């Protein structure tokens, strides 16, 4: 591929600057991402005494367990996870996401075996460090800004690295070991960056829905295009028909839910008041197409509305797919791909720092120089505008950088 040498130097300059600023944060993202992938391995043995029980006599009714949970939990449970094994405690859930807490009832003794509050777990802290640097909304915006610039780093890095005089084994597929150490580290950085570039973009796409600015804009796009969850998915507007009959017991509702034979983790959500409804849903990220949401009248037990994954809008389906991929939830192959990408990103970042330190001269940042005759083409301008529209924080930072560059040049002209 014939490359424009001036454009190559200009892209290299901005790749260098963006990398210099982003690398410390990228290291935090990659290392915390590696740790969080082992969430299940870390938590399972530590929570075993809460989630598993000894099978003794016949279990007490789920209705009675629900009553115990209501009396014991800090916040009244809004749902229950259907146990898959006889030696599992019954999980009653309050809240959602980071505010979620689970109370576990021993079905044989009718006692509380323990409570797991998401915010108090070590892995929740790792997740908060990964997503917001333990700095709340401000930290989330920093992570979003870094992730936006990572897209730019990938694009500029691919152009700068792409061979102009044909492909060679060494330097493009294998690091050169017969030259100096700086070249060796640079090769590790560029070669590993090329091989994980597509996976890294996919992982970044899966992380953006959690961000503040991009995430909110994406939700707005879903609403405007009607491509999110369908009306009735949460069931807020649905009502049970009060006919004077007594409501179903939780045991009866769970029995109905089991006949559906839904794969994955099946949850029964409780009615909110006399006119409320029961809702049955399954969480099965390894096969999103199998996920369903069925709402039931709490008195007759008849289904009011049944929704499948096909009823979910295309933007929401894409969002959930990439988010599941980001977390390695599509099975062992997906998990290993995410782990290897995160490890490679760590190695890639460290090798970039080592290469820079070996290249850097004293009292100089070592920023690559661009010929003064270079003019940014319309294609690059259009691409930057598009990136700024999709990633607003990147656009804001770009305006700030260009403003500072303009003032610096203006100041240097005054001095000269």
C-alpha positions as CSV (number, residue, x, y, z in Angstrom):
1,X,0.0,0.0,0.0
2,X,1.4,3.4,-1.1
3,X,1.3,5.7,1.9
4,X,1.4,9.5,2.1
5,X,4.6,10.1,4.1
6,X,3.4,13.5,5.5
7,X,0.1,12.0,6.6
8,X,1.9,9.0,8.1
9,X,4.0,11.4,10.2
10,X,1.0,13.4,11.3
11,X,-0.9,10.3,12.3
12,X,2.1,9.0,14.1
13,X,2.3,12.3,16.1
14,X,-1.3,12.0,17.2
15,X,-1.0,8.3,17.9
16,X,2.1,9.1,20.1
17,X,0.4,11.9,22.0
18,X,-2.9,10.0,22.6
19,X,-0.9,6.9,23.7
20,X,1.2,8.9,26.1
21,X,-1.8,10.3,27.8
22,X,-4.0,7.1,27.7
23,X,-1.5,4.3,28.5
24,X,-1.7,4.5,32.3
25,X,-5.5,4.3,32.1
26,X,-5.4,1.5,29.5
27,X,-3.2,-0.5,31.9
28,X,-5.8,-0.1,34.6
29,X,-8.6,-1.2,32.2
30,X,-6.7,-4.2,31.0
31,X,-5.5,-5.4,34.5
32,X,-8.9,-4.9,36.2
33,X,-10.6,-6.5,33.2
34,X,-8.4,-9.6,33.6
35,X,-9.2,-9.8,37.4
36,X,-13.0,-9.4,36.8
37,X,-13.0,-12.3,34.3
38,X,-12.2,-14.5,37.3
39,X,-15.2,-13.2,39.3
40,X,-17.0,-16.6,39.4
41,X,-13.8,-18.5,40.3
42,X,-13.1,-16.0,43.1
43,X,-16.6,-15.7,44.6
44,X,-17.9,-19.3,44.2
45,X,-15.8,-20.9,47.0
46,X,-16.2,-17.8,49.3
47,X,-20.0,-17.8,48.9
48,X,-20.5,-21.6,49.0
49,X,-21.5,-21.6,52.7
50,X,-24.3,-19.1,51.9
51,X,-25.6,-20.6,48.6
52,X,-25.4,-24.3,49.4
53,X,-27.3,-26.1,52.2
54,X,-27.5,-29.6,53.7
55,X,-30.6,-31.6,52.5
56,X,-32.5,-32.8,55.5
57,X,-36.3,-33.1,55.7
58,X,-38.9,-31.9,53.2
59,X,-38.5,-28.1,52.4
60,X,-41.0,-25.6,53.7
61,X,-43.2,-23.8,51.1
62,X,-41.8,-21.1,48.9
63,X,-44.7,-18.9,50.1
64,X,-43.4,-19.3,53.7
65,X,-39.8,-18.6,52.6
66,X,-41.0,-15.4,50.8
67,X,-42.6,-14.3,54.1
68,X,-39.4,-14.9,56.0
69,X,-37.4,-12.9,53.3
70,X,-39.9,-10.0,53.6
71,X,-39.4,-9.9,57.3
72,X,-35.6,-10.3,57.3
73,X,-34.2,-8.5,54.2
74,X,-33.1,-4.9,54.5
75,X,-35.3,-4.1,51.5
76,X,-38.3,-6.2,50.5
77,X,-37.4,-8.6,47.7
78,X,-38.8,-7.9,44.3
79,X,-38.0,-11.3,42.7
80,X,-36.8,-14.9,43.4
81,X,-34.4,-17.0,41.4
82,X,-35.7,-20.6,40.9
83,X,-33.2,-23.0,42.4
84,X,-31.7,-25.6,40.1
85,X,-30.6,-28.1,42.8
86,X,-32.1,-29.4,46.0
87,X,-29.0,-28.4,47.9
88,X,-29.3,-24.8,46.9
89,X,-30.6,-22.1,49.2
90,X,-33.5,-20.1,47.8
91,X,-32.3,-16.7,46.5
92,X,-34.6,-13.6,47.0
93,X,-33.4,-10.5,45.2
94,X,-33.8,-6.8,46.0
95,X,-32.8,-4.0,43.7
96,X,-30.9,-4.2,40.4
97,X,-27.4,-4.0,39.0
98,X,-25.0,-2.3,41.5
99,X,-27.8,-1.8,44.0
100,X,-28.6,-5.5,44.0
101,X,-28.7,-7.6,47.2
102,X,-29.6,-11.3,47.6
103,X,-31.0,-12.9,50.7
104,X,-30.6,-16.7,50.8
105,X,-33.1,-18.9,52.8
106,X,-32.4,-22.4,53.8
107,X,-35.5,-24.2,52.5
108,X,-35.2,-27.1,55.0
109,X,-34.6,-25.1,58.2
110,X,-36.5,-21.9,57.3
111,X,-33.5,-19.8,58.4
112,X,-31.4,-17.2,56.6
113,X,-28.1,-18.7,55.4
114,X,-26.7,-15.4,54.5
115,X,-27.0,-12.2,52.4
116,X,-24.8,-11.0,49.6
117,X,-24.8,-7.2,49.0
118,X,-23.2,-6.4,45.6
119,X,-21.7,-3.1,46.7
120,X,-19.8,-4.8,49.6
121,X,-18.1,-7.5,47.5
122,X,-14.4,-7.2,46.4
123,X,-15.4,-7.9,42.7
124,X,-17.8,-4.9,42.8
125,X,-14.8,-2.7,43.8
126,X,-12.8,-4.1,40.9
127,X,-15.7,-3.4,38.5
128,X,-16.0,0.1,39.8
129,X,-12.3,0.6,39.3
130,X,-12.6,-0.7,35.8
131,X,-15.7,1.4,34.9
132,X,-15.2,4.6,36.8
133,X,-11.8,4.6,38.6
134,X,-13.7,4.6,41.9
135,X,-14.5,8.3,41.1
136,X,-18.2,8.1,40.4
137,X,-19.7,9.9,37.4
138,X,-16.5,11.9,36.8
139,X,-14.4,8.7,36.6
140,X,-17.0,7.2,34.2
141,X,-16.4,10.1,31.9
142,X,-12.6,9.7,32.1
143,X,-13.0,6.0,31.1
144,X,-15.3,7.0,28.2
145,X,-12.9,9.6,27.0
146,X,-10.0,7.1,27.1
147,X,-12.1,4.4,25.4
148,X,-12.9,6.9,22.6
149,X,-9.3,7.8,22.1
150,X,-8.5,4.0,22.0
151,X,-10.6,3.8,18.8
152,X,-8.4,6.6,17.4
153,X,-5.2,4.8,18.6
154,X,-6.3,1.6,16.8
155,X,-7.1,3.5,13.5
156,X,-3.9,5.6,13.5
157,X,-1.8,2.7,14.7
158,X,-3.0,0.4,11.9
159,X,-2.2,3.1,9.3
160,X,1.3,3.8,10.7
161,X,2.2,0.1,11.0
162,X,0.7,-1.1,7.7
163,X,3.6,-2.2,5.5
164,X,4.3,0.0,2.5
165,X,6.9,-2.3,0.8
166,X,5.4,-5.7,1.1
167,X,4.9,-8.1,3.9
168,X,7.8,-9.5,5.8
169,X,7.9,-12.2,8.4
170,X,10.1,-10.3,10.9
171,X,8.8,-6.8,11.9
172,X,5.2,-7.5,10.8
173,X,4.5,-11.0,12.3
174,X,7.5,-11.7,14.5
175,X,9.4,-9.1,16.6
176,X,13.0,-8.4,15.4
177,X,15.5,-9.6,17.9
178,X,18.7,-8.8,16.0
179,X,18.4,-5.1,16.4
180,X,18.3,-2.8,19.4
181,X,15.9,-3.2,22.4
182,X,13.8,-0.2,21.4
183,X,13.0,-1.7,18.0
184,X,12.2,-5.1,19.8
185,X,9.7,-3.4,22.2
186,X,8.2,-1.3,19.3
187,X,7.7,-4.5,17.3
188,X,6.0,-6.2,20.2
189,X,3.7,-3.2,20.6
190,X,2.8,-2.8,16.9
191,X,2.5,-6.5,16.0
192,X,0.4,-7.4,19.0
193,X,-1.8,-4.3,18.3
194,X,-2.4,-5.5,14.8
195,X,-3.5,-9.0,15.8
196,X,-5.9,-7.9,18.5
197,X,-7.3,-4.8,16.8
198,X,-10.6,-6.3,15.6
199,X,-11.2,-8.0,19.0
200,X,-10.3,-4.8,20.8
201,X,-12.8,-2.7,18.8
202,X,-15.5,-5.3,19.6
203,X,-14.7,-5.2,23.3
204,X,-14.7,-1.4,23.3
205,X,-18.1,-1.4,21.6
206,X,-19.4,-3.7,24.3
207,X,-18.2,-1.3,27.0
208,X,-19.6,1.9,25.6
209,X,-23.3,1.3,26.5
210,X,-22.2,1.5,30.2
211,X,-20.8,5.0,29.7
212,X,-22.6,8.3,30.6
213,X,-22.6,10.4,27.4
214,X,-22.4,7.8,24.7
215,X,-24.7,5.4,26.7
216,X,-27.4,8.1,27.2
217,X,-27.2,9.1,23.5
218,X,-27.5,5.4,22.5
219,X,-30.6,5.0,24.7
220,X,-32.1,8.1,23.1
221,X,-31.4,6.6,19.6
222,X,-33.2,3.4,20.7
223,X,-36.3,5.4,21.8
224,X,-36.4,7.6,18.7
225,X,-36.1,4.6,16.4
226,X,-38.2,2.2,18.6
227,X,-35.4,-0.3,18.6
228,X,-35.1,-0.9,22.3
229,X,-37.1,-3.2,24.5
230,X,-40.8,-3.5,23.4
231,X,-43.6,-1.9,25.2
232,X,-44.7,-4.3,28.0
233,X,-41.2,-5.8,28.5
234,X,-41.1,-4.6,32.1
235,X,-44.8,-5.0,32.6
236,X,-45.3,-1.7,34.4
237,X,-48.6,-1.0,32.5
238,X,-50.0,-4.4,32.8
239,X,-52.6,-5.2,35.5
240,X,-54.1,-8.3,37.1
241,X,-57.9,-8.8,36.9
242,X,-59.2,-8.7,40.5
243,X,-62.1,-11.1,40.6
244,X,-62.5,-11.8,44.3
245,X,-60.3,-14.8,44.1
246,X,-57.2,-15.2,46.2
247,X,-53.8,-14.7,44.6
248,X,-51.7,-17.6,43.5
249,X,-49.1,-18.8,46.0
250,X,-45.5,-18.4,45.1
251,X,-45.3,-22.2,44.9
252,X,-48.1,-22.3,42.3
253,X,-46.4,-19.6,40.2
254,X,-43.0,-21.3,40.3
255,X,-44.6,-24.5,39.3
256,X,-46.1,-22.7,36.2
257,X,-42.6,-21.2,35.5
258,X,-40.9,-24.6,35.6
259,X,-43.3,-26.0,32.9
260,X,-42.0,-23.4,30.5
261,X,-38.5,-25.1,30.6
262,X,-36.6,-21.9,30.1
263,X,-32.8,-22.3,29.8
264,X,-30.4,-20.3,32.0
265,X,-31.2,-18.5,35.2
266,X,-35.0,-18.2,35.7
267,X,-36.4,-15.4,37.8
268,X,-40.0,-14.9,39.1
269,X,-40.7,-11.2,39.7
270,X,-43.4,-10.4,42.4
271,X,-46.6,-8.4,42.0
272,X,-46.5,-4.8,43.1
273,X,-49.8,-4.5,45.0
274,X,-53.2,-6.1,44.5
275,X,-53.3,-5.2,40.8
276,X,-49.7,-6.2,40.1
277,X,-48.5,-9.2,38.0
278,X,-46.1,-12.0,38.3
279,X,-43.3,-12.0,35.6
280,X,-41.1,-14.9,34.6
281,X,-37.9,-14.3,32.7
282,X,-34.7,-16.1,32.0
283,X,-31.1,-14.8,31.8
284,X,-29.2,-16.9,29.3
285,X,-26.3,-14.8,27.8
286,X,-24.7,-17.8,26.1
287,X,-27.7,-17.9,23.8
288,X,-29.6,-14.6,23.8
289,X,-32.2,-15.9,21.4
290,X,-33.7,-18.2,24.1
291,X,-34.5,-15.3,26.4
292,X,-38.2,-14.6,27.1
293,X,-40.4,-12.5,29.4
294,X,-43.9,-13.8,30.3
295,X,-46.3,-11.8,32.4
296,X,-49.0,-13.6,34.4
297,X,-52.2,-12.6,36.1
298,X,-51.5,-13.1,39.8
299,X,-55.1,-14.4,40.5
300,X,-55.9,-16.7,37.5
301,X,-52.3,-17.6,36.6
302,X,-53.1,-17.0,33.0
303,X,-50.4,-15.4,30.8
304,X,-51.2,-11.8,30.0
305,X,-48.3,-11.1,27.6
306,X,-45.5,-13.2,26.2
307,X,-42.4,-11.6,24.7
308,X,-39.4,-13.3,23.1
309,X,-36.0,-12.1,22.0
310,X,-37.4,-11.5,18.5
311,X,-39.6,-8.8,19.9
312,X,-36.6,-6.8,21.2
313,X,-35.4,-4.0,18.9
314,X,-32.3,-4.4,16.7
315,X,-30.2,-1.8,18.6
316,X,-31.0,-3.4,22.0
317,X,-30.1,-6.8,20.6
318,X,-26.8,-5.5,19.2
319,X,-26.1,-3.7,22.5
320,X,-26.8,-6.8,24.6
321,X,-24.8,-9.0,22.3
322,X,-21.7,-6.8,22.5
323,X,-22.0,-6.3,26.2
324,X,-22.2,-10.1,26.7
325,X,-19.2,-10.5,24.4
326,X,-17.3,-7.8,26.4
327,X,-17.8,-9.9,29.6
328,X,-16.9,-13.3,27.9
329,X,-20.4,-14.7,28.5
330,X,-20.7,-16.7,25.2
331,X,-18.9,-19.7,26.5
332,X,-15.3,-20.8,27.1
333,X,-14.0,-19.7,23.6
334,X,-15.4,-16.1,24.2
335,X,-13.9,-16.1,27.7
336,X,-10.4,-17.1,26.5
337,X,-10.6,-14.5,23.6
338,X,-11.3,-11.7,26.1
339,X,-8.6,-12.9,28.5
340,X,-5.9,-13.2,25.8
341,X,-6.9,-9.8,24.4
342,X,-6.6,-8.2,27.8
343,X,-3.3,-9.9,28.5
344,X,-2.0,-8.8,25.1
345,X,-3.2,-5.3,25.7
346,X,-1.2,-5.2,28.9
347,X,1.9,-6.5,27.2
348,X,1.4,-4.1,24.3
349,X,1.0,-1.1,26.7
350,X,4.1,-2.0,28.7
351,X,6.2,-2.5,25.6
352,X,5.1,0.9,24.3
353,X,6.3,2.6,27.5
354,X,9.6,0.8,27.4
355,X,10.1,1.7,23.7
356,X,9.3,5.3,24.5
357,X,11.7,5.5,27.5
358,X,14.5,4.1,25.4
359,X,13.8,6.6,22.6
360,X,13.2,9.6,24.7
361,X,15.9,12.2,25.0
362,X,16.5,14.2,28.2
363,X,14.5,17.4,28.6
364,X,12.3,16.4,25.7
365,X,8.9,14.6,25.4
366,X,10.0,13.2,22.0
367,X,6.9,14.2,20.2
368,X,7.3,13.3,16.5
369,X,7.6,16.3,14.2
370,X,5.3,16.9,11.2
371,X,6.4,18.9,8.1
372,X,4.9,22.5,8.2
373,X,3.7,22.0,4.7
374,X,1.3,19.3,5.7
375,X,-2.4,20.1,5.3
376,X,-5.1,17.9,6.7
377,X,-7.3,16.5,3.9
378,X,-11.1,16.5,3.7
379,X,-11.3,12.8,4.2
380,X,-9.5,13.1,7.6
381,X,-11.7,16.1,8.6
382,X,-14.9,14.2,7.7
383,X,-13.7,11.1,9.7
384,X,-12.9,13.3,12.7
385,X,-16.3,15.0,12.6
386,X,-18.0,11.5,12.4
387,X,-16.0,10.3,15.4
388,X,-16.8,13.4,17.3
389,X,-20.5,13.0,16.7
390,X,-20.4,9.3,17.7
391,X,-18.1,9.9,20.7
392,X,-18.9,13.5,22.0
393,X,-16.2,13.4,24.7
394,X,-13.6,12.7,22.1
395,X,-15.0,15.6,20.0
396,X,-14.8,18.0,23.1
397,X,-11.2,16.9,23.8
398,X,-10.3,17.3,20.2
399,X,-11.6,20.9,20.2
400,X,-9.6,21.6,23.3
401,X,-6.4,20.2,21.8
402,X,-6.8,22.1,18.6
403,X,-7.5,25.3,20.6
404,X,-4.3,24.8,22.6
405,X,-2.4,24.1,19.4
406,X,-3.7,27.3,17.8
407,X,-2.7,29.4,20.9
408,X,0.7,27.8,21.0
409,X,1.4,28.6,17.3
410,X,0.1,32.1,17.8
411,X,2.3,32.6,20.8
412,X,5.4,31.3,19.0
413,X,4.8,33.7,16.0
414,X,4.7,36.6,18.4
415,X,8.0,35.6,20.0
416,X,9.7,35.1,16.6
